């Protein structure tokens, strides 16, 4: 396996046409290097958009996360983020992340399954025998569900071995559960990537990362 990796590196160097470019590229797992999850970065670094970046503290706050030079403006929640959910994450699919999947209850902290439909929902049962009946939870807009609710896949009561995480933690791409699900992990108790049966595009990951890094502005 080591010999194979070295062979690949040699081929890549030969194709670049510029040995200096290859020599200046960060080593995988080091600051600025390629990664495929936090466990593939050196100590003190976290994997964001397949790049190892520095952390400000042990809580996972990402400092100096890479920002795309092709789109320097901060993404808009309405213009850029919601369309990603609608086209790639099943926001309008009753078998995935539409309101039909959202069953919040007071005893589970009004979390329920993640619903990415752009609507204020939660106060009434969306499906099943209790459809239309009060749930005991308030209606929450999509932005609030993302930034205020803990993912049921991380922490109590279902997966107490994992630290609680919100779907989106403004300013913290590395600990935003939704981004981790779309970027290969870590994914807490249910390691199923998003979107289901596919792979999030690099462009979508870049937009989501820059939006969260900028504080997830609404």
N, C-alpha and C positions, 0 to 999 in steps of 0.2 A: 504493500500500500504506500510506503514511504517513497519507494522508487517510482511508483506511478505518479505521485504528487510532484516529484522532482521533474519527471518527464514533461508533465503538463506545464510546469513553470518555464522549462526550457523552450517548449513550443510557443508559449505566450510571448516570451522574450523575442523569439525569432520573428514572430508576426508583427511585433510592434514597430520594427524598423528603427527604434531608438532605445538603446540599452539604458540610457540615463533615466528614461521614463520608468522602466521596470525597477531600477535600483531605488528610485525615490518613492515608490508605492509602499504604503504602510503594510507591515506584516499582518496576516490574518490573526485576529484576536488582540492586537495592540490598538492604541488610540488611533482612530481613523481607519482601522483595518476592517476587512469583511468579517461578518459574524452571522450565525444562524440560530441565535438564542443566547440568553445571558450566560449560560454555562460555557459558551465558546469564546467569551471575552476574558482577558486577563483580570486579575483581582482589582477592584476599584472602578471597573468599567461596566457599562450596560449596553445591551444590543438594541439599537433603535434604527428601524428601516435598514436592517442588515449592515449597520455600521457601528463599531464600538466607540462609544462616547463617554466622556468623564462624568462623574456624579458629584453633586455638591455635598451630599452627606449620605449616611447609611439608609435614609428613608427612600432613596431612589430618585431624588430630584435631579433631573437631567440638566446639566450645564453645557452651554455651547453646543447644542444639538445641531447637526448639519442642516442648513437651510438651502433649498434649491435656488440656484442663481438664475434659473429660467423663469421663476415666478416669485419674485421677492415680496409681493404684496401679501398681506395676511389673508388667508381664505375666509370667506363669509359663510356663516352657518346656513343661511337661507339659500345662497347662490351656489355654494360649492359642496357643503357637507351633506345636506338633505338629499340631493340628487344621487350621491354615492349610495346611500341607504336604499333609495328607491330602485336603482338599476342593478345593484350588486348584492344587496343584503336581505332581500325578501321582505321589504317593508310593505309590499302590496300582495304578498303571497300568504294565503291562509294556512299553508303547511310550514311556514318558516317564522317570520318576525312581524306579522301583521297583528292587529289588535286581538284577533281570535286566540292567539297564543298567550295573551296577557291575562293572568288570573290572580290579581293581587288580593291578599287577605291581611287583616290586621296582625294575625299571629305570625306571619312571615315578614313583617316589617313593610307590608304593602309593596313587596318587590315583584313577585311573579316572574314569568318568563319575559325576556327582553322583547319589547315591542318597539319597532323602529318606524311605525307609521307616524306621520307628522300630524298628530291630533292630540287634543287633551282627553285622555281616557283614564279609567281606573275606578270610577265611582259606581259603575254598573257592570255586572257580569257580561262578557262579550259573547259567550257561547254556552252550550250545554243546557242542562235542565233548568238552571237558574238564570238563563239569559234575560237581561234587562233588570234583574233584581239588584238592590244596593249591595255593595261589597263591604261597606264599612271603611273604605279607603277614599281619599280624595281624587278628583281628576288631576292628572299631571300632564303638562305639555312635554313633548319629546325632549326638549333641551333639559328640562328639570329631571326627567327620568334618567337621562344619561349622566348628569352631573351630581345628582343628589341621592340616587338609590345605589345601595351596595349590590354587586352581582351575587346571585344565589349560589354561583359556582365557587365562590371564594369566602371562606370563613364560616362562622356559625349560621344556622344549626346543621347544615348538611355536610360541610367540609371544614371542620374546626382546625384541621392540620394546616390550613392555608390562611394567610393574612387577608382580612377583608379588603376588598378593592371596589372602587366605583368603576362604572363603565368608562367614564371619562373623568380624569383628574386634571383640571386646568393647570397648565404649566408643567405637567409630569407625564410625558409620553411613556416612559418606562414602566409606570405603574397604572396606566389606563388599560383596564381589562379588555375593552372592545378593540383597541389598537393591537394589543397582544394577540387576541384571537385571530386578527386579520394578518398578523405579521409573523406567525409561526411560534408564538409562545414567549414567556411561560403562560400557561392557560389555566392554572389551578386545577380543580377537581374533575373537569370534563374536557379532556384534550381534543376537542373537535374544532378544527379551523373554520374560519368564515372567509368567503361565502361557502355554503354547503356544496360539496361536489365540485368545487372550483378553486381558483386562487385569486386573491386580490391583486389588482394590477399595481405595478410600482408607482404609477401616477397617483392612484387612490391613496396608497400608503403615504406618499410624500405629502399630499394635501392634508390628510388627517394629522400627520405628525406635526406639520407646520402650524396647523390650527390649534392643536393642543399645546404646543410649545409656546404659542403666543398668548396663552391664557384661555383658550377656547371661547373667544368672544361670541356673543350672541348676535 
